[in-house]
């Protein structure tokens, strides 16, 4: 049986947001710095594809972390 608590959900959400920010944010910062340091116009740094990737990574990370915490409690 899955033991769902508010603490597990909160920890999973915060961890998944951090993982998503690190993975997608790294490429966003790199793109911004590339344009900024070369003196070019920055353009669109936050694109639709990055939002989609952030969402996909967030959902996958949330599920892995949430069910990983659940397995840890069963032992």
Protein Blocks (a to p, Z undefined) as FASTA:
>chain_A
ZZddfklmmmmmmmmmmmmmmmmmmmmmmmmmmmmmnopafbjmbdfklmmmmmmmmmmm
mmmmmmmmmmmmmZZ
